[in-house]
Amino acid sequence: MATITDTSAAARVPVRDATPRRRRPLRLNPAYLFVAPSVVIIAVFIAEPIIQSAWMSLHTWTVGAPSNPYTGLANYRELWHDSRFWKALRVTVVYTAAVSVGQVLLGLAIASRLRRTTWYSALLRTAYFFPFVASLVVVGIVWKFLLDPQVGLIDAWLGDLGFTNPPQWLQSTSLALPTVIVVGIWKNVGFTMIVLLAGMQQVPADLYEAAMLDGAGPWRRFTAVTLPALRPALLFSTLIATVTGLQLFDLVFSMTGGGPVFSTESVVMYLYEKGFVEFQMGYASAIAWVLFVIILAVSALQLKIARNRDGD
């Protein structure tokens, strides 16, 4: 009998070409050439110092010491029992909370008043925004001079008004931190105003017209139309203000130097003292990592709260 072969199965088997295929030449994407300098800068000046600081925080790393022994979490345990660190953290939290709330509320009020574009509103916007452009060190030095009890203009004006004993703004342990907070709000309120003003200008005019037809007054239009539309801008402003406040250094360094009696010393100010005055780089690195975790946790919490509200 003749053998019957399955030609259909054989037809389904692909026949490979015996001739070798040419490999495409490797071409370098020009985009990598543009990205490479930034990658190198980030790796050398950001990534490497971060890794180095984490390593130093696990050592008794003192500048000029013959050896820097590994101590594990000893720096973090010492930091936990450091009363000066906790006082600096309390000062930082109070400053951050006060400045964040103050500049957002004041910026919202100013943006609401200057929403209409006129010649005087443009002038006032520039005046409010100008302090934000100035350097923090310059702002601190100027305000330190204005608040000086001997030659300051503010105490001189108060004296002309009949105040025989003007306040010691930066020399009093009870007034120094509130004074720095007021200067911090004055410095940053212009940025918040611009962000919220941009958000207000994106609200469609039809929504306000519909609210007016429904009989809503100015306050009702503000709470029912403006505020819900400003949620992204408010979240951005609050987040930026919080992160900036937790990194408080320049303003305190130039105005009070952390005094009097550490009443205005921030966490970054204490870090600077330990790292660049006492040269205890291991301990300073531990402070930096604790501050990093705090900033990360606070930022994540704010984003989570904002997402939950948006979901509702």
C-alpha positions in Angstrom: 0.0 0.0 0.0 1.2 3.5 -0.7 2.1 5.7 2.2 -0.1 8.7 2.5 1.7 11.7 3.7 0.1 14.8 5.4 1.0 17.5 3.0 -1.1 20.1 4.8 1.1 19.9 7.9 4.2 20.2 5.9 2.9 23.2 4.1 2.3 24.9 7.5 6.0 24.6 8.5 7.7 27.9 7.5 10.8 27.6 5.3 13.7 29.5 6.7 15.8 31.6 4.4 19.3 30.2 4.3 20.8 33.6 3.4 22.0 35.5 6.5 20.2 38.7 7.4 22.1 41.9 7.6 22.0 43.5 11.0 20.8 47.0 11.0 23.6 49.4 11.9 23.4 50.7 15.5 22.3 54.3 15.4 22.6 56.6 18.3 19.5 58.6 19.0 20.5 62.3 18.9 18.2 62.9 21.9 20.6 61.0 24.1 23.3 63.5 23.2 21.2 66.4 24.5 20.2 64.5 27.6 23.7 63.3 28.5 25.0 66.6 30.0 22.0 66.8 32.3 22.3 63.2 33.3 26.0 63.6 34.2 25.3 66.8 36.2 22.5 65.1 38.1 24.7 62.0 38.8 27.7 64.0 40.0 26.1 66.9 41.9 22.8 65.3 43.1 22.8 61.5 43.1 26.3 61.0 44.4 26.0 63.5 47.3 22.7 61.9 48.3 24.3 58.4 48.4 27.3 59.8 50.2 25.2 61.6 52.8 23.3 58.4 53.6 26.7 56.6 54.0 28.0 59.4 56.2 24.9 59.3 58.5 25.9 55.8 59.5 29.4 56.8 60.6 31.0 59.1 63.1 32.1 61.3 60.3 34.1 64.3 61.5 36.1 66.5 59.2 39.8 66.2 59.8 39.5 63.0 61.9 42.0 60.2 61.2 39.2 57.7 60.9 35.4 57.7 60.6 34.2 54.4 62.2 30.9 52.8 61.3 28.3 53.3 64.1 25.1 52.2 62.4 22.1 54.1 63.6 23.9 55.8 66.5 23.5 59.2 65.0 19.8 58.8 64.7 19.4 57.5 68.2 21.4 60.5 69.5 19.2 62.7 67.4 16.1 61.2 69.0 17.3 62.4 72.5 18.6 65.8 71.3 16.4 68.4 72.9 17.9 71.2 70.7 16.9 69.3 67.5 13.3 68.9 68.8 13.2 72.6 69.6 14.4 73.5 66.1 11.8 71.1 64.6 9.1 72.8 66.7 10.2 76.2 65.4 10.3 74.9 61.8 6.8 73.4 62.1 5.3 76.6 63.6 6.9 78.8 61.0 5.8 76.5 58.2 2.2 76.3 59.4 1.9 80.0 60.0 3.5 81.1 56.7 1.7 78.5 54.6 -1.8 79.5 55.9 -1.0 83.2 56.0 0.4 83.5 52.5 -2.3 81.4 51.0 -5.2 83.3 52.6 -3.6 86.7 52.0 -2.7 85.7 48.5 -6.2 84.6 47.8 -7.6 87.9 49.2 -5.2 90.0 47.1 -5.9 87.9 44.0 -9.6 88.4 44.4 -9.2 92.1 44.6 -6.8 92.4 41.7 -8.6 90.0 39.4 -9.8 92.7 37.0 -7.0 94.0 34.6 -6.6 97.7 35.0 -3.7 100.0 35.1 -3.6 100.2 38.9 -4.2 96.5 39.4 -1.2 95.7 37.1 0.9 98.2 39.2 -0.2 96.6 42.5 0.5 93.1 41.1 4.0 94.1 40.4 4.5 95.7 43.8 3.2 92.6 45.6 5.3 90.2 43.4 8.5 92.2 43.7 9.6 90.9 47.2 9.4 87.3 45.9 12.0 88.1 43.2 14.5 89.6 45.8 17.0 87.3 47.5 16.1 86.0 50.9 19.4 87.1 52.3 18.9 90.6 51.0 15.3 90.7 52.4 16.6 89.5 55.8 19.3 92.1 55.9 17.0 94.9 55.0 14.4 93.9 57.6 17.1 93.4 60.2 18.1 97.0 59.6 14.5 98.3 59.7 13.8 96.5 63.0 17.1 97.5 64.7 16.3 99.1 68.1 19.0 101.7 67.7 18.9 102.9 64.0 15.8 101.1 62.7 13.2 103.2 61.0 10.2 101.2 62.4 11.2 101.9 66.0 11.9 105.5 65.1 8.4 105.9 63.7 6.9 104.2 66.7 8.8 106.7 68.9 7.4 109.6 66.9 3.9 108.2 67.5 4.4 108.3 71.2 5.7 104.8 72.0 8.4 105.5 74.5 9.5 101.8 74.7 9.2 100.2 71.3 9.3 96.4 71.1 12.6 94.5 70.7 11.5 92.8 67.5 14.5 90.5 66.9 16.0 90.6 70.4 13.0 89.2 72.3 12.5 85.5 72.6 8.7 85.9 72.3 8.7 88.3 69.4 11.6 87.1 67.2 9.7 84.1 65.6 6.5 86.0 65.0 8.5 88.8 63.3 10.3 86.3 61.1 6.9 84.7 60.2 5.5 88.1 59.2 8.5 88.8 57.0 8.2 85.3 55.5 4.6 85.9 54.5 5.4 89.4 53.1 8.2 87.8 51.1 6.2 85.0 49.5 2.6 86.2 49.3 3.3 87.7 45.8 4.1 84.2 44.4 0.9 82.8 45.8 -1.1 85.7 44.5 0.2 85.2 40.9 -0.6 81.4 41.0 -4.1 82.0 42.3 -4.7 84.9 40.0 -3.8 82.6 37.0 -6.3 80.0 38.3 -9.1 82.6 38.7 -8.6 83.8 35.1 -9.2 80.2 33.9 -12.7 80.1 35.4 -15.3 80.4 32.6 -17.4 83.6 32.8 -20.5 81.5 32.0 -20.3 80.0 35.5 -20.5 83.4 37.1 -23.3 84.5 34.9 -25.3 81.3 35.7 -24.7 81.8 39.4 -25.9 85.5 39.1 -29.1 84.3 37.3 -29.7 81.9 40.2 -29.5 84.8 42.6 -26.1 84.1 44.1 -24.4 87.0 45.7 -20.6 87.8 45.6 -19.7 85.6 48.6 -21.8 82.7 47.3 -20.2 83.0 43.8 -16.8 83.0 45.4 -17.5 79.9 47.6 -19.5 77.9 45.0 -17.7 78.8 41.8 -14.2 80.3 42.4 -13.0 78.1 45.2 -13.8 74.7 43.6 -12.1 75.9 40.4 -9.0 76.9 42.4 -8.4 73.5 44.0 -5.4 72.7 41.8 -3.9 76.1 42.3 -4.5 76.0 46.1 -2.9 72.6 46.3 0.1 73.7 44.4 0.5 76.9 46.5 0.1 75.1 49.8 2.6 72.4 48.8 5.2 74.8 47.6 4.8 76.9 50.8 5.1 73.9 53.0 8.2 72.5 51.4 9.8 75.9 51.3 8.9 76.6 55.0 10.4 73.2 56.1 13.7 74.3 54.5 13.8 77.6 56.4 17.4 78.8 56.6 18.3 82.0 54.7 15.8 84.3 56.4 16.7 83.2 59.9 20.4 83.2 59.2 20.4 86.8 57.9 17.9 88.2 60.5 18.5 86.5 63.8 21.2 83.8 63.3 18.9 81.4 65.2 18.7 83.5 68.3 17.9 84.8 70.7 18.5 81.6 72.8 17.7 79.4 69.8 14.1 80.7 69.7 14.3 81.0 65.9 16.7 78.2 65.1 15.3 76.0 62.3 16.2 72.4 61.5 18.4 73.5 58.5 20.0 76.1 60.7 20.9 73.4 63.3 22.1 71.2 60.4 24.4 74.0 59.3 25.7 74.5 62.8 26.5 70.8 63.2 28.0 70.2 59.7 29.8 73.4 58.8 30.7 74.9 62.2 31.3 71.9 64.4 32.2 69.7 61.3 30.2 66.7 62.5 29.2 65.7 59.0 27.8 62.3 60.1 25.4 63.9 62.6 24.5 66.6 60.1 23.7 64.0 57.4 21.4 62.2 59.9 19.5 65.5 60.4 19.3 66.0 56.6 17.8 62.5 56.1 15.2 63.0 58.9 14.2 66.3 57.4 13.9 64.6 54.0 11.6 62.0 55.4 9.4 64.6 57.1 9.1 66.7 53.9 8.3 63.5 51.9 5.6 62.4 54.4 4.0 65.9 54.6 3.9 66.2 50.8 2.4 62.7 50.4 -0.2 63.5 53.1 -1.2 66.7 51.3 -1.5 65.0 48.0 -3.6 62.2 49.5 -6.0 64.6 51.2 -6.4 66.5 47.9 -7.1 63.3 45.9 -9.7 62.2 48.5 -11.4 65.5 48.2 -11.4 65.4 44.4 -12.9 61.9 44.6 -15.7 63.1 46.8 
